[in-house]
Amino acid sequence: MFKKLNVIVLAAILTTLLFSACTGSLPFIGQSTSSASGSGSSRTGGSGSAAQFTVSPETITVIGILKLEGTNDAITADQAATLLPLYKAVKSISATAGSSPAELQALYTQVNDTLTPSQTQAITAMGITGANMRTIMSDL
């Protein structure tokens, strides 16, 4: 039952972040405010070259949270209970025309604050990038 709850919560988190991807990139795990870009993800590279994707910090965090499952740093039931309403709020605010980036930033900060330092370090150590995103997602 516990594992099923975690899977449901994590699926909800991933879905929410996918819906909110168009809101822009806000500082999150592994990024300072000055390094956040204006788009959630982008593609670069000319014709004939492999496309490189820039993954938003929010997406890195949610994928990292999913990848923590089955490790010593997996999200606990208490954390899942805290994260689910936060990601539901992200989804709701993201769907609202004229929503405030400050509101979203506050929610993402709360998500970060829910994670332990060990979980944050583990996610950062995963090195999630646009180049390895497909492999990481297929492993989930």
N, C-alpha and C positions, 0 to 999 in steps of 0.2 A: 504494500500500500504506500509506504514512504517513497519508494523509488518511482511509483506511478505518479504520485503527487509532484515530485521533482520534475519529471518529464513533462507533465502538463504545464507547470509553472514556467519551465524553461522554454517550451514551445510558445507560450503566450508572450514571453519576453522577446523572443526572436521575431514573432509576428509583429509585435508592437514596434520594434526598431525598424523593421522593413517598411512599415507604414509611415514612420517618422523620418525616413531617410532624406526626404526632400526638404527638411527644415534646416539643413545646414550642419556644419561640423562645429561642435562645441568642445571645449577642452575636456578631456577625460583621462583615463588611465594612460600614463606615459607621455602626456602632452602638456605643455605649458600654455597659458593663454595666448602668448605671442605666436605660437606655432600652429594654432588652429586655422584651417583654411575655410573658405566660404562655402564649399560644397561638400555634400555627404560622401560622394565618391566621384571620381573622374577618370577618364581614360586619356592616356597620352601615348605618343608613339606614331611615327609616320607610316606610310604604306610600306608593306613588306617587313615591318618589324613587329615583334610580339608586343601586344598591347599591355601596358602596365596600369594597374588600377590603384588609386589611392583609397584606402579604406578609412572610413570615419572612425574616430575614437570610440563613439558609441557602439558601432558595429563590432569593433575589436573587443570591447568589453563583453557584449552579449555572446559573441562566439567563444570568448575565453571562459565565460561562465558555463557555457554548454560543455566545453572541453574539460572543465574541472570535474565533471561527473565521473565517479569511479576512482577519484584520487583522494588523498588525505585532505585536500583543500576544497572538496566538493561543497556546494551550497547546502547549508543545513535547513531543516524544516522551518526554523524561526526566521532565517534569512529569506527563504522563499516566501513566507507569509508577509514579510516586509516589502520585498521586491515586487510582488505581483500588483499591489495597488499603485505603486510608483509607475510601473510600466503601463498600467491601464490609464493612469493620468497623462502620461506622455502621449499615448494614442489619442486620447480625448482632446488634449490641447493641440496636438499636431493637426487634427482634423478641423479645428476651428479657424475660420478665416480671421486674419489679423491677430493671431496668437502672439504672445510676447516671447521673444527669445530668452528673456530673463526668467520667465516661468519655467521654460524647458531646462535652462541651465540649473535652476534650483533643484529640479527633479533629478537631473543627472548627477548633481553633487550628492544628493541623498542616496542615490544608487551606489556611488563610490564610497560613501561613508558607511554603507551597510556591509561592504566587503572588508575582510580582515587584511592587515598588511601582508600576510602570507599569501592570501588569494590574489591580491593586487600584484605582488611580485611574481607569482606563478603565471598570471595572465601576461604580464610584460615579458617574461622570459619565453613565452610561446613564440614571440616574434611574428605575430600575425601581420601579414602584408598582402597587398593585392596580388603579388606574384605567387604566394602559396595558399591563397584563399580557396581555390577550387579543391586542392588536396585536403585541406583542413575540413571543409564542408563535407566532402565525400567520406571522411573518416567518422563523421557524426552519425 
